[in-house]
Amino acid sequence: MAAIKSDNQLNAMINRNFVIKVSEIIGEYWWPVDDDFIDFQLLPLFSDSKLTTAKKLSNFVDDEMKNRLFEKALNGKNLKYMFKIRKRLIIEFHGK
């Protein structure tokens, strides 16, 4: 079965140049700061990372936010971009 060409060129550019990884913060846990187990710090607990496509990213954020993230990733010079959204959702763009 042949692949269907995308009607959205922005999604095609993102899928061609980046791998998108999504993870969510599902809770927090206490971790000792020193070996004496006296001081502790609260660290986030992340869910398993999921790979997604540019089109399926709409399941996590709205289209306006998605387009802003795509523009930052495409116009930037770095190979990795990480965005933290709503204090729970982390979206990473890794360059191919």
PDB file with one MODEL, atoms N, CA, C and O in Angstrom:
MODEL        1
ATOM      1  N   MET A   1       0.841  -1.166   0.000  1.00  0.00           N
ATOM      2  CA  MET A   1       0.000   0.000   0.000  1.00  0.00           C
ATOM      3  C   MET A   1       0.892   1.237   0.000  1.00  0.00           C
ATOM      4  O   MET A   1       1.798   1.355   0.825  1.00  0.00           O
ATOM      5  N   ALA A   2       0.640   2.134  -0.903  1.00  0.00           N
ATOM      6  CA  ALA A   2       1.453   3.337  -1.047  1.00  0.00           C
ATOM      7  C   ALA A   2       1.080   4.348   0.027  1.00  0.00           C
ATOM      8  O   ALA A   2      -0.062   4.401   0.484  1.00  0.00           O
ATOM      9  N   ALA A   3       2.053   5.140   0.418  1.00  0.00           N
ATOM     10  CA  ALA A   3       1.819   6.171   1.435  1.00  0.00           C
ATOM     11  C   ALA A   3       1.014   7.314   0.844  1.00  0.00           C
ATOM     12  O   ALA A   3       1.164   7.660  -0.327  1.00  0.00           O
ATOM     13  N   ILE A   4       0.158   7.892   1.674  1.00  0.00           N
ATOM     14  CA  ILE A   4      -0.653   9.022   1.249  1.00  0.00           C
ATOM     15  C   ILE A   4       0.100  10.304   1.577  1.00  0.00           C
ATOM     16  O   ILE A   4       0.564  10.486   2.702  1.00  0.00           O
ATOM     17  N   LYS A   5       0.221  11.194   0.593  1.00  0.00           N
ATOM     18  CA  LYS A   5       0.925  12.452   0.820  1.00  0.00           C
ATOM     19  C   LYS A   5       0.100  13.354   1.714  1.00  0.00           C
ATOM     20  O   LYS A   5      -1.128  13.385   1.638  1.00  0.00           O
ATOM     21  N   SER A   6       0.803  14.087   2.563  1.00  0.00           N
ATOM     22  CA  SER A   6       0.150  14.979   3.508  1.00  0.00           C
ATOM     23  C   SER A   6      -0.328  16.237   2.799  1.00  0.00           C
ATOM     24  O   SER A   6       0.360  16.770   1.928  1.00  0.00           O
ATOM     25  N   ASP A   7      -1.509  16.707   3.178  1.00  0.00           N
ATOM     26  CA  ASP A   7      -2.007  17.965   2.637  1.00  0.00           C
ATOM     27  C   ASP A   7      -1.498  19.163   3.434  1.00  0.00           C
ATOM     28  O   ASP A   7      -1.626  20.303   2.987  1.00  0.00           O
ATOM     29  N   ASN A   8      -0.927  18.916   4.596  1.00  0.00           N
ATOM     30  CA  ASN A   8      -0.364  19.969   5.433  1.00  0.00           C
ATOM     31  C   ASN A   8       1.159  19.912   5.321  1.00  0.00           C
ATOM     32  O   ASN A   8       1.787  18.972   5.808  1.00  0.00           O
ATOM     33  N   GLN A   9       1.745  20.912   4.685  1.00  0.00           N
ATOM     34  CA  GLN A   9       3.184  20.910   4.436  1.00  0.00           C
ATOM     35  C   GLN A   9       3.996  21.097   5.713  1.00  0.00           C
ATOM     36  O   GLN A   9       5.123  20.610   5.807  1.00  0.00           O
ATOM     37  N   LEU A  10       3.430  21.801   6.699  1.00  0.00           N
ATOM     38  CA  LEU A  10       4.138  21.995   7.966  1.00  0.00           C
ATOM     39  C   LEU A  10       4.314  20.667   8.696  1.00  0.00           C
ATOM     40  O   LEU A  10       5.389  20.392   9.229  1.00  0.00           O
ATOM     41  N   ASN A  11       3.269  19.843   8.723  1.00  0.00           N
ATOM     42  CA  ASN A  11       3.378  18.522   9.330  1.00  0.00           C
ATOM     43  C   ASN A  11       4.408  17.664   8.600  1.00  0.00           C
ATOM     44  O   ASN A  11       5.167  16.932   9.235  1.00  0.00           O
ATOM     45  N   ALA A  12       4.439  17.749   7.284  1.00  0.00           N
ATOM     46  CA  ALA A  12       5.394  16.971   6.502  1.00  0.00           C
ATOM     47  C   ALA A  12       6.831  17.396   6.807  1.00  0.00           C
ATOM     48  O   ALA A  12       7.719  16.550   6.908  1.00  0.00           O
ATOM     49  N   MET A  13       7.063  18.711   6.954  1.00  0.00           N
ATOM     50  CA  MET A  13       8.419  19.193   7.269  1.00  0.00           C
ATOM     51  C   MET A  13       8.858  18.735   8.652  1.00  0.00           C
ATOM     52  O   MET A  13      10.015  18.355   8.836  1.00  0.00           O
ATOM     53  N   ILE A  14       7.955  18.766   9.624  1.00  0.00           N
ATOM     54  CA  ILE A  14       8.292  18.335  10.979  1.00  0.00           C
ATOM     55  C   ILE A  14       8.600  16.844  10.990  1.00  0.00           C
ATOM     56  O   ILE A  14       9.596  16.428  11.580  1.00  0.00           O
ATOM     57  N   ASN A  15       7.769  16.038  10.351  1.00  0.00           N
ATOM     58  CA  ASN A  15       7.998  14.594  10.340  1.00  0.00           C
ATOM     59  C   ASN A  15       9.279  14.231   9.604  1.00  0.00           C
ATOM     60  O   ASN A  15       9.927  13.240   9.941  1.00  0.00           O
ATOM     61  N   ARG A  16       9.649  15.019   8.606  1.00  0.00           N
ATOM     62  CA  ARG A  16      10.856  14.735   7.841  1.00  0.00           C
ATOM     63  C   ARG A  16      12.118  15.088   8.639  1.00  0.00           C
ATOM     64  O   ARG A  16      13.142  14.421   8.493  1.00  0.00           O
ATOM     65  N   ASN A  17      12.054  16.120   9.474  1.00  0.00           N
ATOM     66  CA  ASN A  17      13.255  16.621  10.141  1.00  0.00           C
ATOM     67  C   ASN A  17      13.369  16.288  11.621  1.00  0.00           C
ATOM     68  O   ASN A  17      14.461  16.375  12.183  1.00  0.00           O
ATOM     69  N   PHE A  18      12.267  15.907  12.271  1.00  0.00           N
ATOM     70  CA  PHE A  18      12.289  15.706  13.712  1.00  0.00           C
ATOM     71  C   PHE A  18      11.578  14.424  14.120  1.00  0.00           C
ATOM     72  O   PHE A  18      10.682  13.942  13.426  1.00  0.00           O
ATOM     73  N   VAL A  19      11.994  13.885  15.257  1.00  0.00           N
ATOM     74  CA  VAL A  19      11.279  12.820  15.953  1.00  0.00           C
ATOM     75  C   VAL A  19      10.646  13.476  17.169  1.00  0.00           C
ATOM     76  O   VAL A  19      11.325  14.191  17.905  1.00  0.00           O
ATOM     77  N   ILE A  20       9.349  13.245  17.394  1.00  0.00           N
ATOM     78  CA  ILE A  20       8.620  13.892  18.478  1.00  0.00           C
ATOM     79  C   ILE A  20       8.379  12.877  19.586  1.00  0.00           C
ATOM     80  O   ILE A  20       7.845  11.794  19.345  1.00  0.00           O
ATOM     81  N   LYS A  21       8.778  13.238  20.807  1.00  0.00           N
ATOM     82  CA  LYS A  21       8.613  12.370  21.967  1.00  0.00           C
ATOM     83  C   LYS A  21       7.788  13.106  23.008  1.00  0.00           C
ATOM     84  O   LYS A  21       8.079  14.256  23.338  1.00  0.00           O
ATOM     85  N   VAL A  22       6.748  12.442  23.532  1.00  0.00           N
ATOM     86  CA  VAL A  22       5.839  13.054  24.498  1.00  0.00           C
ATOM     87  C   VAL A  22       5.865  12.239  25.780  1.00  0.00           C
ATOM     88  O   VAL A  22       5.799  11.010  25.732  1.00  0.00           O
ATOM     89  N   SER A  23       5.961  12.906  26.929  1.00  0.00           N
ATOM     90  CA  SER A  23       5.860  12.233  28.224  1.00  0.00           C
ATOM     91  C   SER A  23       5.093  13.142  29.177  1.00  0.00           C
ATOM     92  O   SER A  23       5.086  14.364  29.027  1.00  0.00           O
ATOM     93  N   GLU A  24       4.450  12.519  30.156  1.00  0.00           N
ATOM     94  CA  GLU A  24       3.643  13.267  31.118  1.00  0.00           C
ATOM     95  C   GLU A  24       4.171  13.039  32.527  1.00  0.00           C
ATOM     96  O   GLU A  24       4.715  11.977  32.826  1.00  0.00           O
ATOM     97  N   ILE A  25       4.011  14.030  33.385  1.00  0.00           N
ATOM     98  CA  ILE A  25       4.363  13.894  34.786  1.00  0.00           C
ATOM     99  C   ILE A  25       3.163  13.261  35.486  1.00  0.00           C
ATOM    100  O   ILE A  25       2.066  13.819  35.469  1.00  0.00           O
ATOM    101  N   ILE A  26       3.370  12.098  36.101  1.00  0.00           N
ATOM    102  CA  ILE A  26       2.250  11.392  36.725  1.00  0.00           C
ATOM    103  C   ILE A  26       2.293  11.466  38.247  1.00  0.00           C
ATOM    104  O   ILE A  26       1.367  10.992  38.906  1.00  0.00           O
ATOM    105  N   GLY A  27       3.321  12.036  38.810  1.00  0.00           N
ATOM    106  CA  GLY A  27       3.406  12.162  40.257  1.00  0.00           C
ATOM    107  C   GLY A  27       4.767  12.687  40.673  1.00  0.00           C
ATOM    108  O   GLY A  27       5.545  13.168  39.849  1.00  0.00           O
ATOM    109  N   GLU A  28       5.040  12.587  41.971  1.00  0.00           N
ATOM    110  CA  GLU A  28       6.310  13.035  42.520  1.00  0.00           C
ATOM    111  C   GLU A  28       6.778  12.038  43.567  1.00  0.00           C
ATOM    112  O   GLU A  28       5.977  11.303  44.144  1.00  0.00           O
ATOM    113  N   TYR A  29       8.080  12.023  43.805  1.00  0.00           N
ATOM    114  CA  TYR A  29       8.629  11.146  44.838  1.00  0.00           C
ATOM    115  C   TYR A  29       9.772  11.858  45.544  1.00  0.00           C
ATOM    116  O   TYR A  29      10.396  12.763  44.990  1.00  0.00           O
ATOM    117  N   TRP A  30      10.035  11.438  46.770  1.00  0.00           N
ATOM    118  CA  TRP A  30      11.109  12.026  47.572  1.00  0.00           C
ATOM    119  C   TRP A  30      12.401  11.269  47.332  1.00  0.00           C
ATOM    120  O   TRP A  30      12.407  10.038  47.361  1.00  0.00           O
ATOM    121  N   TRP A  31      13.501  11.982  47.094  1.00  0.00           N
ATOM    122  CA  TRP A  31      14.803  11.394  46.822  1.00  0.00           C
ATOM    123  C   TRP A  31      15.822  12.004  47.778  1.00  0.00           C
ATOM    124  O   TRP A  31      15.841  13.224  47.941  1.00  0.00           O
ATOM    125  N   PRO A  32      16.686  11.181  48.429  1.00  0.00           N
ATOM    126  CA  PRO A  32      17.657  11.744  49.380  1.00  0.00           C
ATOM    127  C   PRO A  32      18.719  12.588  48.678  1.00  0.00           C
ATOM    128  O   PRO A  32      19.207  12.247  47.601  1.00  0.00           O
ATOM    129  N   VAL A  33      19.057  13.697  49.326  1.00  0.00           N
ATOM    130  CA  VAL A  33      20.059  14.605  48.779  1.00  0.00           C
ATOM    131  C   VAL A  33      21.462  14.141  49.156  1.00  0.00           C
ATOM    132  O   VAL A  33      22.393  14.264  48.360  1.00  0.00           O
ATOM    133  N   ASP A  34      21.614  13.612  50.357  1.00  0.00           N
ATOM    134  CA  ASP A  34      22.932  13.187  50.817  1.00  0.00           C
ATOM    135  C   ASP A  34      22.878  11.714  51.249  1.00  0.00           C
ATOM    136  O   ASP A  34      21.812  11.099  51.246  1.00  0.00           O
ATOM    137  N   ASP A  35      24.025  11.163  51.614  1.00  0.00           N
ATOM    138  CA  ASP A  35      24.109   9.757  52.002  1.00  0.00           C
ATOM    139  C   ASP A  35      23.586   9.486  53.414  1.00  0.00           C
ATOM    140  O   ASP A  35      23.362   8.331  53.775  1.00  0.00           O
ATOM    141  N   ASP A  36      23.392  10.529  54.209  1.00  0.00           N
ATOM    142  CA  ASP A  36      22.908  10.357  55.576  1.00  0.00           C
ATOM    143  C   ASP A  36      21.388  10.219  55.653  1.00  0.00           C
ATOM    144  O   ASP A  36      20.846   9.954  56.726  1.00  0.00           O
ATOM    145  N   PHE A  37      20.704  10.395  54.536  1.00  0.00           N
ATOM    146  CA  PHE A  37      19.242  10.317  54.455  1.00  0.00           C
ATOM    147  C   PHE A  37      18.566  11.286  55.425  1.00  0.00           C
ATOM    148  O   PHE A  37      17.566  10.955  56.062  1.00  0.00           O
ATOM    149  N   ILE A  38      19.134  12.489  55.523  1.00  0.00           N
ATOM    150  CA  ILE A  38      18.546  13.520  56.373  1.00  0.00           C
ATOM    151  C   ILE A  38      17.736  14.502  55.529  1.00  0.00           C
ATOM    152  O   ILE A  38      16.600  14.835  55.869  1.00  0.00           O
ATOM    153  N   ASP A  39      18.325  14.959  54.432  1.00  0.00           N
ATOM    154  CA  ASP A  39      17.653  15.906  53.546  1.00  0.00           C
ATOM    155  C   ASP A  39      17.121  15.181  52.322  1.00  0.00           C
ATOM    156  O   ASP A  39      17.791  14.322  51.750  1.00  0.00           O
ATOM    157  N   PHE A  40      15.903  15.540  51.930  1.00  0.00           N
ATOM    158  CA  PHE A  40      15.272  14.946  50.757  1.00  0.00           C
ATOM    159  C   PHE A  40      14.787  16.059  49.843  1.00  0.00           C
ATOM    160  O   PHE A  40      14.511  17.173  50.287  1.00  0.00           O
ATOM    161  N   GLN A  41      14.687  15.738  48.558  1.00  0.00           N
ATOM    162  CA  GLN A  41      14.115  16.683  47.601  1.00  0.00           C
ATOM    163  C   GLN A  41      13.004  15.988  46.827  1.00  0.00           C
ATOM    164  O   GLN A  41      13.024  14.770  46.649  1.00  0.00           O
ATOM    165  N   LEU A  42      12.049  16.764  46.373  1.00  0.00           N
ATOM    166  CA  LEU A  42      10.896  16.248  45.651  1.00  0.00           C
ATOM    167  C   LEU A  42      11.195  16.275  44.158  1.00  0.00           C
ATOM    168  O   LEU A  42      11.435  17.345  43.599  1.00  0.00           O
ATOM    169  N   LEU A  43      11.186  15.110  43.499  1.00  0.00           N
ATOM    170  CA  LEU A  43      11.474  15.004  42.074  1.00  0.00           C
ATOM    171  C   LEU A  43      10.239  14.504  41.332  1.00  0.00           C
ATOM    172  O   LEU A  43       9.452  13.742  41.892  1.00  0.00           O
ATOM    173  N   PRO A  44      10.055  14.927  40.067  1.00  0.00           N
ATOM    174  CA  PRO A  44       8.889  14.474  39.308  1.00  0.00           C
ATOM    175  C   PRO A  44       9.056  13.036  38.824  1.00  0.00           C
ATOM    176  O   PRO A  44      10.172  12.582  38.569  1.00  0.00           O
ATOM    177  N   LEU A  45       7.943  12.332  38.702  1.00  0.00           N
ATOM    178  CA  LEU A  45       7.905  10.978  38.184  1.00  0.00           C
ATOM    179  C   LEU A  45       7.223  11.020  36.824  1.00  0.00           C
ATOM    180  O   LEU A  45       6.059  11.408  36.726  1.00  0.00           O
ATOM    181  N   PHE A  46       7.942  10.622  35.767  1.00  0.00           N
ATOM    182  CA  PHE A  46       7.436  10.722  34.410  1.00  0.00           C
ATOM    183  C   PHE A  46       6.861   9.394  33.939  1.00  0.00           C
ATOM    184  O   PHE A  46       7.297   8.325  34.365  1.00  0.00           O
ATOM    185  N   SER A  47       5.871   9.481  33.052  1.00  0.00           N
ATOM    186  CA  SER A  47       5.345   8.279  32.408  1.00  0.00           C
ATOM    187  C   SER A  47       6.329   7.839  31.340  1.00  0.00           C
ATOM    188  O   SER A  47       7.295   8.543  31.049  1.00  0.00           O
ATOM    189  N   ASP A  48       6.085   6.682  30.761  1.00  0.00           N
ATOM    190  CA  ASP A  48       6.929   6.220  29.663  1.00  0.00           C
ATOM    191  C   ASP A  48       6.790   7.169  28.480  1.00  0.00           C
ATOM    192  O   ASP A  48       5.693   7.644  28.185  1.00  0.00           O
ATOM    193  N   SER A  49       7.887   7.442  27.812  1.00  0.00           N
ATOM    194  CA  SER A  49       7.863   8.327  26.652  1.00  0.00           C
ATOM    195  C   SER A  49       7.178   7.639  25.486  1.00  0.00           C
ATOM    196  O   SER A  49       7.320   6.434  25.279  1.00  0.00           O
ATOM    197  N   LYS A  50       6.431   8.435  24.729  1.00  0.00           N
ATOM    198  CA  LYS A  50       5.745   7.913  23.554  1.00  0.00           C
ATOM    199  C   LYS A  50       6.214   8.689  22.336  1.00  0.00           C
ATOM    200  O   LYS A  50       6.302   9.916  22.370  1.00  0.00           O
ATOM    201  N   LEU A  51       6.512   7.981  21.272  1.00  0.00           N
ATOM    202  CA  LEU A  51       6.825   8.641  20.013  1.00  0.00           C
ATOM    203  C   LEU A  51       5.521   8.937  19.293  1.00  0.00           C
ATOM    204  O   LEU A  51       4.599   8.121  19.296  1.00  0.00           O
ATOM    205  N   THR A  52       5.452  10.092  18.685  1.00  0.00           N
ATOM    206  CA  THR A  52       4.238  10.481  17.982  1.00  0.00           C
ATOM    207  C   THR A  52       4.598  11.212  16.700  1.00  0.00           C
ATOM    208  O   THR A  52       5.760  11.547  16.471  1.00  0.00           O
ATOM    209  N   THR A  53       3.607  11.454  15.876  1.00  0.00           N
ATOM    210  CA  THR A  53       3.805  12.190  14.631  1.00  0.00           C
ATOM    211  C   THR A  53       3.265  13.595  14.797  1.00  0.00           C
ATOM    212  O   THR A  53       2.630  13.911  15.803  1.00  0.00           O
ATOM    213  N   ALA A  54       3.518  14.432  13.812  1.00  0.00           N
ATOM    214  CA  ALA A  54       3.054  15.817  13.889  1.00  0.00           C
ATOM    215  C   ALA A  54       1.533  15.892  13.881  1.00  0.00           C
ATOM    216  O   ALA A  54       0.962  16.754  14.549  1.00  0.00           O
ATOM    217  N   LYS A  55       0.882  15.034  13.162  1.00  0.00           N
ATOM    218  CA  LYS A  55      -0.581  15.057  13.100  1.00  0.00           C
ATOM    219  C   LYS A  55      -1.202  14.572  14.410  1.00  0.00           C
ATOM    220  O   LYS A  55      -2.206  15.127  14.856  1.00  0.00           O
ATOM    221  N   LYS A  56      -0.624  13.554  15.025  1.00  0.00           N
ATOM    222  CA  LYS A  56      -1.164  13.005  16.266  1.00  0.00           C
ATOM    223  C   LYS A  56      -0.842  13.868  17.481  1.00  0.00           C
ATOM    224  O   LYS A  56      -1.367  13.618  18.566  1.00  0.00           O
ATOM    225  N   LEU A  57       0.004  14.872  17.322  1.00  0.00           N
ATOM    226  CA  LEU A  57       0.307  15.779  18.414  1.00  0.00           C
ATOM    227  C   LEU A  57      -0.921  16.606  18.796  1.00  0.00           C
ATOM    228  O   LEU A  57      -0.966  17.182  19.882  1.00  0.00           O
ATOM    229  N   SER A  58      -1.911  16.666  17.913  1.00  0.00           N
ATOM    230  CA  SER A  58      -3.160  17.374  18.214  1.00  0.00           C
ATOM    231  C   SER A  58      -3.937  16.708  19.343  1.00  0.00           C
ATOM    232  O   SER A  58      -4.804  17.345  19.941  1.00  0.00           O
ATOM    233  N   ASN A  59      -3.652  15.451  19.650  1.00  0.00           N
ATOM    234  CA  ASN A  59      -4.300  14.780  20.773  1.00  0.00           C
ATOM    235  C   ASN A  59      -3.834  15.349  22.112  1.00  0.00           C
ATOM    236  O   ASN A  59      -4.534  15.215  23.116  1.00  0.00           O
ATOM    237  N   PHE A  60      -2.670  15.977  22.138  1.00  0.00           N
ATOM    238  CA  PHE A  60      -2.093  16.490  23.374  1.00  0.00           C
ATOM    239  C   PHE A  60      -2.252  18.001  23.530  1.00  0.00           C
ATOM    240  O   PHE A  60      -2.495  18.472  24.640  1.00  0.00           O
ATOM    241  N   VAL A  61      -2.123  18.767  22.457  1.00  0.00           N
ATOM    242  CA  VAL A  61      -2.246  20.226  22.500  1.00  0.00           C
ATOM    243  C   VAL A  61      -3.143  20.689  21.359  1.00  0.00           C
ATOM    244  O   VAL A  61      -3.391  19.939  20.415  1.00  0.00           O
ATOM    245  N   ASP A  62      -3.627  21.924  21.447  1.00  0.00           N
ATOM    246  CA  ASP A  62      -4.480  22.450  20.380  1.00  0.00           C
ATOM    247  C   ASP A  62      -3.631  22.879  19.183  1.00  0.00           C
ATOM    248  O   ASP A  62      -2.405  22.933  19.269  1.00  0.00           O
ATOM    249  N   ASP A  63      -4.292  23.181  18.078  1.00  0.00           N
ATOM    250  CA  ASP A  63      -3.581  23.468  16.834  1.00  0.00           C
ATOM    251  C   ASP A  63      -2.761  24.745  16.896  1.00  0.00           C
ATOM    252  O   ASP A  63      -1.693  24.818  16.288  1.00  0.00           O
ATOM    253  N   GLU A  64      -3.234  25.749  17.612  1.00  0.00           N
ATOM    254  CA  GLU A  64      -2.477  26.993  17.715  1.00  0.00           C
ATOM    255  C   GLU A  64      -1.157  26.777  18.444  1.00  0.00           C
ATOM    256  O   GLU A  64      -0.117  27.268  18.007  1.00  0.00           O
ATOM    257  N   MET A  65      -1.195  26.049  19.545  1.00  0.00           N
ATOM    258  CA  MET A  65       0.019  25.745  20.302  1.00  0.00           C
ATOM    259  C   MET A  65       0.945  24.860  19.477  1.00  0.00           C
ATOM    260  O   MET A  65       2.162  25.045  19.487  1.00  0.00           O
ATOM    261  N   LYS A  66       0.368  23.903  18.769  1.00  0.00           N
ATOM    262  CA  LYS A  66       1.158  22.995  17.945  1.00  0.00           C
ATOM    263  C   LYS A  66       1.915  23.763  16.867  1.00  0.00           C
ATOM    264  O   LYS A  66       3.093  23.492  16.632  1.00  0.00           O
ATOM    265  N   ASN A  67       1.264  24.708  16.215  1.00  0.00           N
ATOM    266  CA  ASN A  67       1.927  25.491  15.171  1.00  0.00           C
ATOM    267  C   ASN A  67       3.039  26.366  15.737  1.00  0.00           C
ATOM    268  O   ASN A  67       4.068  26.546  15.086  1.00  0.00           O
ATOM    269  N   ARG A  68       2.850  26.916  16.945  1.00  0.00           N
ATOM    270  CA  ARG A  68       3.914  27.714  17.571  1.00  0.00           C
ATOM    271  C   ARG A  68       5.133  26.859  17.893  1.00  0.00           C
ATOM    272  O   ARG A  68       6.268  27.294  17.699  1.00  0.00           O
ATOM    273  N   LEU A  69       4.900  25.639  18.386  1.00  0.00           N
ATOM    274  CA  LEU A  69       6.015  24.739  18.684  1.00  0.00           C
ATOM    275  C   LEU A  69       6.755  24.340  17.413  1.00  0.00           C
ATOM    276  O   LEU A  69       7.983  24.266  17.401  1.00  0.00           O
ATOM    277  N   PHE A  70       6.004  24.082  16.341  1.00  0.00           N
ATOM    278  CA  PHE A  70       6.616  23.702  15.070  1.00  0.00           C
ATOM    279  C   PHE A  70       7.480  24.831  14.517  1.00  0.00           C
ATOM    280  O   PHE A  70       8.580  24.586  14.023  1.00  0.00           O
ATOM    281  N   GLU A  71       6.987  26.064  14.597  1.00  0.00           N
ATOM    282  CA  GLU A  71       7.749  27.201  14.088  1.00  0.00           C
ATOM    283  C   GLU A  71       9.048  27.389  14.872  1.00  0.00           C
ATOM    284  O   GLU A  71      10.092  27.672  14.284  1.00  0.00           O
ATOM    285  N   LYS A  72       8.989  27.232  16.197  1.00  0.00           N
ATOM    286  CA  LYS A  72      10.209  27.364  17.003  1.00  0.00           C
ATOM    287  C   LYS A  72      11.218  26.281  16.646  1.00  0.00           C
ATOM    288  O   LYS A  72      12.417  26.548  16.572  1.00  0.00           O
ATOM    289  N   ALA A  73      10.737  25.062  16.425  1.00  0.00           N
ATOM    290  CA  ALA A  73      11.641  23.966  16.112  1.00  0.00           C
ATOM    291  C   ALA A  73      12.236  24.110  14.714  1.00  0.00           C
ATOM    292  O   ALA A  73      13.421  23.843  14.516  1.00  0.00           O
ATOM    293  N   LEU A  74      11.437  24.522  13.761  1.00  0.00           N
ATOM    294  CA  LEU A  74      11.930  24.639  12.390  1.00  0.00           C
ATOM    295  C   LEU A  74      12.844  25.843  12.191  1.00  0.00           C
ATOM    296  O   LEU A  74      13.805  25.759  11.426  1.00  0.00           O
ATOM    297  N   ASN A  75      12.569  26.953  12.856  1.00  0.00           N
ATOM    298  CA  ASN A  75      13.367  28.161  12.661  1.00  0.00           C
ATOM    299  C   ASN A  75      14.595  28.226  13.555  1.00  0.00           C
ATOM    300  O   ASN A  75      15.445  29.095  13.362  1.00  0.00           O
ATOM    301  N   GLY A  76      14.708  27.334  14.524  1.00  0.00           N
ATOM    302  CA  GLY A  76      15.853  27.332  15.425  1.00  0.00           C
ATOM    303  C   GLY A  76      17.046  26.608  14.831  1.00  0.00           C
ATOM    304  O   GLY A  76      16.955  26.012  13.758  1.00  0.00           O
ATOM    305  N   LYS A  77      18.153  26.665  15.530  1.00  0.00           N
ATOM    306  CA  LYS A  77      19.389  26.057  15.048  1.00  0.00           C
ATOM    307  C   LYS A  77      19.808  24.845  15.861  1.00  0.00           C
ATOM    308  O   LYS A  77      20.788  24.189  15.508  1.00  0.00           O
ATOM    309  N   ASN A  78      19.099  24.525  16.938  1.00  0.00           N
ATOM    310  CA  ASN A  78      19.462  23.398  17.783  1.00  0.00           C
ATOM    311  C   ASN A  78      18.914  22.093  17.225  1.00  0.00           C
ATOM    312  O   ASN A  78      18.006  22.092  16.393  1.00  0.00           O
ATOM    313  N   LEU A  79      19.476  20.978  17.692  1.00  0.00           N
ATOM    314  CA  LEU A  79      18.998  19.661  17.283  1.00  0.00           C
ATOM    315  C   LEU A  79      17.969  19.092  18.243  1.00  0.00           C
ATOM    316  O   LEU A  79      17.284  18.123  17.915  1.00  0.00           O
ATOM    317  N   LYS A  80      17.852  19.688  19.434  1.00  0.00           N
ATOM    318  CA  LYS A  80      16.888  19.196  20.414  1.00  0.00           C
ATOM    319  C   LYS A  80      16.148  20.369  21.034  1.00  0.00           C
ATOM    320  O   LYS A  80      16.757  21.347  21.470  1.00  0.00           O
ATOM    321  N   TYR A  81      14.839  20.259  21.067  1.00  0.00           N
ATOM    322  CA  TYR A  81      13.991  21.258  21.706  1.00  0.00           C
ATOM    323  C   TYR A  81      13.082  20.548  22.686  1.00  0.00           C
ATOM    324  O   TYR A  81      12.499  19.511  22.366  1.00  0.00           O
ATOM    325  N   MET A  82      12.958  21.112  23.894  1.00  0.00           N
ATOM    326  CA  MET A  82      12.090  20.528  24.906  1.00  0.00           C
ATOM    327  C   MET A  82      11.154  21.615  25.414  1.00  0.00           C
ATOM    328  O   MET A  82      11.588  22.690  25.828  1.00  0.00           O
ATOM    329  N   PHE A  83       9.854  21.310  25.374  1.00  0.00           N
ATOM    330  CA  PHE A  83       8.838  22.249  25.806  1.00  0.00           C
ATOM    331  C   PHE A  83       8.039  21.623  26.941  1.00  0.00           C
ATOM    332  O   PHE A  83       7.567  20.492  26.824  1.00  0.00           O
ATOM    333  N   LYS A  84       7.887  22.363  28.042  1.00  0.00           N
ATOM    334  CA  LYS A  84       7.073  21.904  29.161  1.00  0.00           C
ATOM    335  C   LYS A  84       5.765  22.686  29.114  1.00  0.00           C
ATOM    336  O   LYS A  84       5.763  23.916  29.171  1.00  0.00           O
ATOM    337  N   ILE A  85       4.663  21.965  29.011  1.00  0.00           N
ATOM    338  CA  ILE A  85       3.365  22.587  28.815  1.00  0.00           C
ATOM    339  C   ILE A  85       2.439  22.183  29.953  1.00  0.00           C
ATOM    340  O   ILE A  85       2.340  21.005  30.297  1.00  0.00           O
ATOM    341  N   ARG A  86       1.772  23.155  30.526  1.00  0.00           N
ATOM    342  CA  ARG A  86       0.777  22.951  31.583  1.00  0.00           C
ATOM    343  C   ARG A  86       1.327  22.224  32.798  1.00  0.00           C
ATOM    344  O   ARG A  86       0.569  21.539  33.485  1.00  0.00           O
ATOM    345  N   LYS A  87       2.586  22.342  33.082  1.00  0.00           N
ATOM    346  CA  LYS A  87       3.255  21.745  34.243  1.00  0.00           C
ATOM    347  C   LYS A  87       3.135  20.226  34.294  1.00  0.00           C
ATOM    348  O   LYS A  87       3.523  19.625  35.296  1.00  0.00           O
ATOM    349  N   ARG A  88       2.623  19.594  33.269  1.00  0.00           N
ATOM    350  CA  ARG A  88       2.467  18.140  33.280  1.00  0.00           C
ATOM    351  C   ARG A  88       2.974  17.475  32.009  1.00  0.00           C
ATOM    352  O   ARG A  88       3.373  16.311  32.041  1.00  0.00           O
ATOM    353  N   LEU A  89       2.965  18.182  30.908  1.00  0.00           N
ATOM    354  CA  LEU A  89       3.255  17.587  29.614  1.00  0.00           C
ATOM    355  C   LEU A  89       4.605  18.082  29.104  1.00  0.00           C
ATOM    356  O   LEU A  89       4.871  19.284  29.102  1.00  0.00           O
ATOM    357  N   ILE A  90       5.453  17.155  28.673  1.00  0.00           N
ATOM    358  CA  ILE A  90       6.751  17.507  28.111  1.00  0.00           C
ATOM    359  C   ILE A  90       6.804  16.989  26.681  1.00  0.00           C
ATOM    360  O   ILE A  90       6.608  15.800  26.430  1.00  0.00           O
ATOM    361  N   ILE A  91       7.071  17.900  25.747  1.00  0.00           N
ATOM    362  CA  ILE A  91       7.182  17.555  24.328  1.00  0.00           C
ATOM    363  C   ILE A  91       8.607  17.841  23.901  1.00  0.00           C
ATOM    364  O   ILE A  91       9.110  18.949  24.088  1.00  0.00           O
ATOM    365  N   GLU A  92       9.262  16.830  23.322  1.00  0.00           N
ATOM    366  CA  GLU A  92      10.646  16.981  22.861  1.00  0.00           C
ATOM    367  C   GLU A  92      10.712  16.754  21.359  1.00  0.00           C
ATOM    368  O   GLU A  92      10.110  15.822  20.826  1.00  0.00           O
ATOM    369  N   PHE A  93      11.454  17.626  20.693  1.00  0.00           N
ATOM    370  CA  PHE A  93      11.727  17.493  19.272  1.00  0.00           C
ATOM    371  C   PHE A  93      13.208  17.132  19.144  1.00  0.00           C
ATOM    372  O   PHE A  93      14.062  17.911  19.567  1.00  0.00           O
ATOM    373  N   HIS A  94      13.531  15.981  18.575  1.00  0.00           N
ATOM    374  CA  HIS A  94      14.904  15.555  18.352  1.00  0.00           C
ATOM    375  C   HIS A  94      15.164  15.575  16.850  1.00  0.00           C
ATOM    376  O   HIS A  94      14.434  14.946  16.084  1.00  0.00           O
ATOM    377  N   GLY A  95      16.189  16.286  16.432  1.00  0.00           N
ATOM    378  CA  GLY A  95      16.532  16.374  15.018  1.00  0.00           C
ATOM    379  C   GLY A  95      17.088  15.051  14.503  1.00  0.00           C
ATOM    380  O   GLY A  95      17.786  14.326  15.212  1.00  0.00           O
ATOM    381  N   LYS A  96      16.760  14.766  13.267  1.00  0.00           N
ATOM    382  CA  LYS A  96      17.242  13.511  12.649  1.00  0.00           C
ATOM    383  C   LYS A  96      18.619  13.705  12.059  1.00  0.00           C
ATOM    384  O   LYS A  96      19.187  12.767  11.499  1.00  0.00           O
TER     385      LYS A  96
ENDMDL
END
